[in-house]
Amino acid sequence: MNNAELGNIGEEKAAALLEAKKMIVLDRNYRFMRAEVDIVATTDREIVFVEVKTRRNNRFGEPEESIDDTKKKQLFKVAEAWLHERRMEGAPVRFDVITVMNPNGKGEKINHIEGAFWYL
């Protein structure tokens, strides 16, 4: 399994988790310029922009540790573009991270970090 396939599996599992939590997935892999957000979902209160990190193991650290300030700034720009396109500027938003460790393997672990970070 290559990295793209691994990422797709992780995003499918993340979307299923959100739907199980009664969230509605509005968009997947939304791109603006060179940046992308993996999943855009909604609760009854806010729009949630979700970054999904999938790893085979944690040999190089926990997946969420790979989200640096540069990535956060890209996510904020993508979120602003998504909201602008839909004329939803000013809507309450949240940025979550879902990590998927060892998908489809023994000891698979999925972690949903709600409100993982805020606008810088």
C-alpha positions as CSV (number, residue, x, y, z in Angstrom):
1,M,0.0,0.0,0.0
2,N,1.5,3.4,-1.0
3,N,1.1,6.6,0.9
4,A,-1.8,7.9,-1.2
5,E,-3.8,4.7,-0.6
6,L,-2.9,4.8,3.1
7,G,-4.2,8.4,3.2
8,N,-7.4,7.6,1.4
9,I,-8.1,4.8,3.9
10,G,-7.5,7.1,6.8
11,E,-9.8,9.7,5.3
12,E,-12.6,7.2,4.8
13,K,-12.3,6.0,8.4
14,A,-12.3,9.7,9.6
15,A,-15.4,10.5,7.6
16,A,-17.2,7.4,9.0
17,L,-16.2,8.4,12.5
18,L,-17.6,11.9,12.0
19,E,-20.9,10.6,10.6
20,A,-21.1,8.1,13.5
21,K,-20.9,11.2,15.8
22,K,-23.9,12.7,13.9
23,M,-21.8,15.2,12.0
24,I,-22.6,15.9,8.3
25,V,-19.7,15.7,5.9
26,L,-20.0,18.7,3.5
27,D,-16.9,18.4,1.5
28,R,-13.8,16.2,1.0
29,N,-10.3,17.2,-0.2
30,Y,-11.3,20.8,-0.8
31,R,-8.4,22.7,-2.5
32,F,-7.6,26.4,-2.6
33,M,-4.5,27.4,-4.4
34,R,-1.9,24.8,-3.2
35,A,-3.5,24.1,0.1
36,E,-6.1,21.5,1.0
37,V,-8.4,20.5,3.8
38,D,-9.2,16.8,4.1
39,I,-12.8,17.1,5.4
40,V,-15.3,19.8,6.0
41,A,-18.2,18.8,8.2
42,T,-20.8,20.4,10.3
43,T,-22.3,20.0,13.7
44,D,-25.6,21.7,14.8
45,R,-23.4,24.6,16.0
46,E,-20.4,25.1,13.7
47,I,-18.4,24.3,10.6
48,V,-15.6,21.9,11.3
49,F,-12.4,21.7,9.2
50,V,-10.6,18.4,9.7
51,E,-7.0,17.5,9.0
52,V,-6.6,13.7,8.8
53,K,-3.2,12.2,9.6
54,T,-2.7,8.5,8.8
55,R,0.4,6.5,9.8
56,R,1.5,2.9,9.8
57,N,3.3,3.4,13.1
58,N,4.5,6.2,15.3
59,R,8.2,5.6,14.6
60,F,8.6,9.3,13.7
61,G,6.3,10.6,16.5
62,E,2.6,11.0,16.9
63,P,0.8,11.9,13.7
64,E,-0.7,15.2,15.0
65,E,2.9,16.4,15.8
66,S,3.4,16.8,12.0
67,I,1.0,19.8,11.9
68,D,3.2,22.8,12.2
69,D,2.4,26.5,12.1
70,T,2.9,26.6,8.3
71,K,0.3,23.8,7.9
72,K,-2.1,25.6,10.3
73,K,-1.8,28.8,8.3
74,Q,-2.6,26.9,5.1
75,L,-5.7,25.4,6.7
76,F,-6.9,28.8,7.9
77,K,-6.6,30.1,4.3
78,V,-8.4,27.1,2.9
79,A,-11.2,27.5,5.5
80,E,-11.6,31.2,4.7
81,A,-11.8,30.4,1.0
82,W,-14.4,27.6,1.6
83,L,-16.5,29.9,3.8
84,H,-16.2,32.8,1.3
85,E,-17.3,30.6,-1.7
86,R,-20.4,29.7,0.2
87,R,-21.1,33.2,1.6
88,M,-20.7,31.9,5.1
89,E,-18.0,34.3,6.4
90,G,-18.4,34.8,10.1
91,A,-19.9,31.3,10.7
92,P,-18.5,29.7,13.9
93,V,-15.7,27.3,13.0
94,R,-13.5,24.7,14.6
95,F,-10.3,22.9,13.5
96,D,-10.1,19.3,14.4
97,V,-7.5,16.6,13.8
98,I,-8.2,12.9,13.3
99,T,-5.3,10.5,13.5
100,V,-5.5,7.0,12.2
101,M,-2.8,4.7,13.3
102,N,-2.2,1.3,11.5
103,P,-5.5,1.3,9.5
104,N,-7.0,-2.1,8.9
105,G,-4.2,-3.7,10.9
106,K,-3.9,-5.2,14.3
107,G,-4.2,-2.5,17.0
108,E,-5.8,0.1,14.7
109,K,-6.3,3.3,16.6
110,I,-8.4,6.3,15.7
111,N,-8.2,9.5,17.7
112,H,-10.4,12.6,17.2
113,I,-8.9,15.8,18.6
114,E,-11.7,18.3,18.7
115,G,-10.6,22.0,18.7
116,A,-7.0,20.9,18.1
117,F,-5.9,24.4,17.3
118,W,-7.3,27.9,16.7
119,Y,-6.5,30.8,14.3
120,L,-3.0,32.1,14.7
